[in-house]
Amino acid sequence: MPTRRGFLQGAIAFALFAGADASGLARALPGVATKGDGDMASTHPFCDRVDLFIGTGGHGHTYPGATRPFGMVQLSPDTYNADWDACSGYHLGDGSIMGFSHTHLSGTGASDMLDVLVMPATGPTHIAPGTRKHPESGYRSRYDHADEVARPGYYAVLLKDYGIRAELTATERAGIHRYHFPAGHSGHLVIDWAHGIQDADDKPTRVTDADLKLVDDRTVTGGRRVHQWANGRYIHFAMRLSRPFAGAQLYAEDQPLAGLAREAKGKCLKAVLRYPDAHDAPLLVKVGISAVSAENAMRNLDAEIPAWDFDGVRRDAADAWERELSRVDVDTPSAADRRTFYTALYHTMLAPTLFDDVDRRYRGMDLKVHTLPEGAHNYSTYSLWDTYRALHPLMTLVQPERVPSLVDGLIRLAEESPDGVPVWPLQGVETGCMIGWHSAAVIAEAYAKGFTGVDYAKAWKLYRQRAMEDDYRGLPYYRKLGYVPCDKDWEGVSKTLEYAYCDWSSAHLARAAGDENGYRALLKRSRNYANVFNHDSNFMQPRLADGAWATPFDPRSVGHSKKWRDYTESNAWQATFLNQHDVHHYMTLFGGTEAFARKLDALFNASSELPADAPPDIAGLIGQYAHGNEPSHHIAYLYAYAGQHHKTQARVRQILRTLYHAQPDGLAGNEDCGQMSAWYVLSAMGFYPVDPVSGNYVIGSPLFDRVTMQVGKGRTLTVEAKGNGPERPYIQSVTFNGKPYTRTWLRHADLAAGGTLVFEMGAKPNLAYGAAPADRPPSFV
């Protein structure tokens, strides 16, 4: 089973732009609109609040390039492509740019994409990128961060070694570049069709079946299969240029093809297009992509960018982002908090990504070409182990019209895939990354929240196969023994816990389809988490097939032996609280609510020391709480179930204040396709879905004085925090639509109906709030 972190953690130390606002990065590009100079600033105020460089440093793994909300194209600079911090292709610690490619992953801990690299250049021709240490040895160019501009839907930079100003913007399925060459210089474009994520410097991108064709003197097409993380995915492109090139050279295996070759086939293909008149006028490059064919890539391109209007495409991209970002309006005196929030909101709309063409064709999980019904869309890039927790719940509130298409799309993927129900699908290929089958949670949540237009009966048929029959990653042991034994399969503790939640989710799919027997069976099995709880240690521990507890045991360790790990990107401290659906019954394992609360206190107050072999994902530590990775994300809210809600308020506010910053290294861990940011967005608004399948949210500590969000069909939800402030995180009282509200949880249906939720905040906790059993969040519902 692949996990995301097959890469060694690179220790990249840098202190660039700590606390800098992205608006300060636009100074050196005359002619490029910035936040203070014209129509973009005056007509797109919500876009002004986004800093695309947050997450590009540290280990956030985000990219600053141009894309549309949930767009198929992500046109962004690549600074490196061969280590863990190159997962998105860009890291702020790198000093040179390899070029601009059209597909990127946002904040993942595993790597792929970076398709169709284009690099403009002057001077001698290089067809290899060169190295980070010696960029002059290839087509790379040095750049300064002061010469970058990044706004939603737009990116620009000065390539210093060539004196070329590059600008990028995008539609949903196509990108457009504008290159300004220096006066008196001829130029050329390098198209590196071998470029992509690599396992290491000396391991080229695994490509087969590639072709590259010079259709005419303004058109280039290509196709290839890539065998990286998404093994065997198809990608095609079509490129149009604003004026004809004077000459072109194709390369195969870095050797020039003889004569006037117009087409190349192989694995390592490249092209150089020459422009002696490059300096006469800006050169525009339009690129469409498709998983179906180069012809479909051309259809996408011609349909979405029919003209050579770069500024028009850029305005349309900004308009699209403005519409989406303006769904939530926050009122706060802190410019840094506002910037952090809107950057987070932006990051929640980069995945899942559109994965169909303008003619409704798409490449399915069976790698065959299918056609969608009129009005339907297909999506990819579902980081489900991460995003079921907060990203998809957030979308049910602020993107409700997208939910049926996304959810029914997951069922379509499950129906097509030879690998069964979706785990981590990427561009028509199941990566199989991470554990469990959490697409079930996304579908079950949609059912719980009343979304229609989803075939829940079909979903249950597919998910029943996984839950009840598939020989899948220790599931036969789980069904027989009630847990995954650590001497038979790896990450057995985490699998047991995650499978229990997947059972909980799948049970609701059974109920949606009218299968009460299936519902009851999986409901009972969802309590298998108890089978790896050791009452003597009060930890979730690895257990052998004979029932004995594995030794030695250290709660900070990731495994009892060197053979394999017992926990997935976590240790026993974090895994012990990996219960989202059955918290009240779960607390009895510890001896009751008081004992459980003491165990939570111990988690947050423990030493943050980790063993040498701990994965880099155990990050963002408060004690042994690890906010940098998803298994911890609900834990601060568990105090509410124990009647100690004031501790939830304090911890949530602490996390909001200390583990998110308006800086390039402002994320505590990988962004993971929006999950890290979705936690912030929801928690800053005042609530979080501990158990998304329940359709409920647990109240936290609202960060802003006032938040107004559009929740669909013209309805508005307003959250006010009166008397709020940095030293006033504690809820004194709550009203909802003018009536006193004593519960520490909220129903989705009530929030989605709109209204006004008002918190009175103070500097000292109100210990009575949420203490009564009737006011605590329900579980197992």
Phi, psi and omega in degrees: 000121179285143169245169189290334195254061175276009184249145175286143178288122176274129179272092182261112181258125177205157180229036184280132168056036177300118180081004184284143174274141181299338180296339179279358184264009187252005193295326192266014182242084179299140179091352178258124181296136177242187184292348183237017189225050170137209195296324182298318181290321186281333185254355182227063185295329179288324174298327180299337185274356185264134175243100186290354178271350172295125181097350180275350173252188182055228178235035179286329175062035175262168179237154184259006191281189189266132175204172173253164176304120179060027185284154179282332179261133172232096187268109192210156178287145174251123177258339177193160186217024187215031167206178189301319181279007173258016184304324179266000183088348186225137170217135185296341179282349179276148185253003180217159182246133179278331183153194186234116180248170197251357178223132182215151173261140182263104169073023179279168175254006173230161196236146171188186174081216187065047184273148175062072178279129176238131178225119174278148182206163170235167176079206183301150181271129172239140176247001173248150186288339188081190185244162177296325181287324180231075182299333180293349179282356179211202183274000175305162171222140172290157177207162175246142178296334177294344181259013177259145169232131176221119176227158178308118179087007184206141174216144176214151180202154173262119175277102193296321184292339181247348184068025182259130172265123182250137176230143183226141168210175191207155163257195181290321187240010183210156176235156175226132179253150170226120183246128177253106181276152181289150180300140175081007182240135167282169182210175176207161175247135171259127172251109182259097183272003173261350184289144175175185175296138177242154176288330179195170181305322185264012179240100182296158174306132183280102184238139170226166170056037182272146172219152181216130188224132171270099185290314174203190187279011173223008187221133177227139176228163178194165176208157178194164168248138181243135185241050176266233183298308173273092193286109176099016180289151178258142173213136179230156177218159171224132184237134172240143181245147187289343172209158187293146172278150182278337179196159181212150177224127174265149180229141171232129184053037179064019175246134181294138176282141187287156172066217183254045182303133181248356182213143179226147175227149180153215181244319184245093186243142180213164176216148173237125179250129188256138181226089176299334181262023187306326185281350185292324182199159177303142177260126179254140181230123177251135182225122171255151179234160179198148171270353185272306184189165174295326178296320177290326174300321178293321177299315178300316181297310184293328180286323188263334176227072184290333184250182178255046186257081181302312184294327177294318177296320180297317178297318179298321178296316178297320178299317181298316179292322180299318179300316184286317182292329183283359174296338179232126181239119181251145178243114180208146176284351185266112177296324180294317178296321179297318180293318178298317182296311185286332172293319177298316179299319175302313182295336178285355182244023177261349178203154357299161184250145175305139180215054172212165184257170184296339177268012176074009176272152179205161175265121185277180180290346172271006181065015173264159179270128181237165176238130181280154170296159178304131177087351181270160175226155176247145182229160177222188178060058176260100178274068199291326178301331178270307198279345177296338188285318184220325183297309181293320172301320177300318181296328178295338178269308190252354175228046190297331182290341178275339190299311181302320180294317180294317184287315177296331175296323177297321178294321177298316178300318180297321181292325183276332194282132172290346180267003178089206188294151186296136175245303175209076183281137181220114175049052174082007182229136174277113178286338182066021187279137180078182189249162180081185178221071191283359169300332177300322180294321180295318180289316180296324177298317179300320177296313182299329183264007170082021179285133179257178183080018180236134180273083184292329179295318176296320180301314183298319179303319182286319183280336173298321178302314179294312186291323191255338191231324189299140170272090193224111168046055176085000181299322177302320175296317181300318180292321185280313187262340185089005177198167176261111184291139186287346177264004179242335182207155183275159180053039187297324180294309181297321178299316179302314183291317180290321178297326178297319178289324176295325173299315178303314180294314182294328176302320180290331174292323176299315179296322179298329180269001178084015180264088182290327177295315176298320178300311183293322181296316181284329176299314178297317183291338181292352175265013176297344178306329183295341185284349175246017177264122179264111182295335180288323182258344186062035176229155167283121188232155175292142184231139180280165181297334179276004177097346182284153176280136180287143176230158356287161180233126174227119185297345177273346186278156178262355180194152180275350179215175179274355185292310176199170183277155176263346185230150179266110177048039182196180173229188185295329179300310181287317183295333180297339180252018181275061174227120184247336193251345189223046193294320183295316176293322181300322182296335179294336177298330182272350183106013177116180188295320181295317179294321179296317179297322177296323178294321174298316177303318181297322177302308184287338183258359180291163172297143178272008179295138180234154176290163185296333183266012179294138179292152182296345181290337176283085189221174182062052191274134163237103193065236174255003169292130186238091184288343180289356178218153196293328182303340180269351197298333182266352195296319182299337181276353184287337176304329182300324181290336180267006178078014179243060188295334180300332178285326171301313180302313183294315183289319179298315179296321177299316180294315178302320186278327190252341186247006172227134182217153178275059182221160178304326177260035188276008175249142184282347180195190179303140178296328175053059172055033173106349183294315181300320180285324179297324175302314181296313183301309181293315182294322178295331177281343172119005181201165185206143181272089178303315178237094183303327184293336179289339185077015181243162176232145175261134180289144178241246178217101185301135185274329190256156178296324182203136174229132175239122181234141174278125185246021173100148176055037176078004181272149182230135173249126179246132176242120178247141175235097183277140181071022184282162177174169182303328181256018182230066184272356192263135179281126177266321178196165183221142168232147176232118184054042174083357182250143178303140184227112186260347182286153179259020179215162185225143176274140178302318182301324180290318179293318182291341176282348181085172180139196182229123178250121186239127176252135167262121186254157180207175183274342181239147183289145169265100187292342180281335183293122178079003183282328183292136180307326181292341182263355182279155181298141175283163173216166182057045181240000000 
